Amino acid sequence: YRVRLNQTGTILAYEPVNAAAGLLAQETPLPGLLAAASTNSKGENQADFKVVFTPAGVLQVNPWDGWP
């Protein structure tokens, strides 16, 4: 998933990056975390991360290279 956070760590948006991720999105905590997020304010510092949920239950988080 590509996950966008603000400077306080609030999840502003997420996007599945492949078909499997799209089908399994509801099995991750992302929808619930996004629903609890505050609204996005323009001009706010943001960063994108690549988030991978592995079958073994390991969470991998890396900076998303190439995104503004």
C-alpha positions in Angstrom: 0.0 0.0 0.0 1.0 3.6 -0.5 0.1 5.3 2.8 0.2 9.1 3.2 0.7 10.6 6.6 0.9 14.2 7.9 3.6 15.5 10.2 1.8 14.2 13.3 1.6 10.7 11.9 -2.1 10.8 11.1 -3.0 8.6 8.1 -4.5 10.9 5.5 -4.9 8.4 2.7 -3.9 4.9 1.5 -3.9 3.2 -1.9 -3.5 -0.4 -2.8 -0.6 -0.8 -5.3 -1.7 -4.1 -6.8 -4.8 -6.2 -7.3 -4.1 -8.5 -4.3 -3.7 -5.5 -2.0 -7.0 -4.1 -3.3 -8.9 -7.4 -2.6 -7.4 -7.7 0.9 -7.6 -4.1 2.1 -10.5 -4.8 4.4 -8.4 -7.4 6.2 -5.8 -4.7 7.2 -6.2 -2.1 9.9 -5.9 0.7 7.3 -9.6 1.4 6.7 -10.2 1.8 10.5 -7.2 4.0 10.9 -8.2 6.2 8.0 -11.8 6.6 9.3 -10.4 7.9 12.6 -8.1 10.4 10.9 -8.7 14.1 10.9 -9.5 15.9 7.7 -6.5 16.9 5.5 -5.6 20.6 5.6 -3.9 22.1 2.6 -0.4 23.2 3.0 0.3 20.6 5.7 3.6 18.6 5.5 3.0 15.1 4.2 5.0 12.0 3.5 4.2 8.8 1.6 5.4 5.4 2.8 5.3 1.9 1.3 3.5 -0.4 3.7 3.6 -4.2 3.3 1.6 -6.7 5.4 3.3 -10.1 5.0 1.5 -13.4 5.4 3.7 -14.1 8.4 2.2 -11.0 10.2 5.3 -8.8 9.7 4.7 -5.2 8.9 7.3 -3.5 6.6 7.4 0.3 6.3 9.7 2.2 4.0 9.8 5.7 2.6 8.0 5.9 -0.8 10.7 7.0 -3.3 9.7 9.2 -6.2 6.6 10.7 -4.7 6.4 14.4 -3.9 
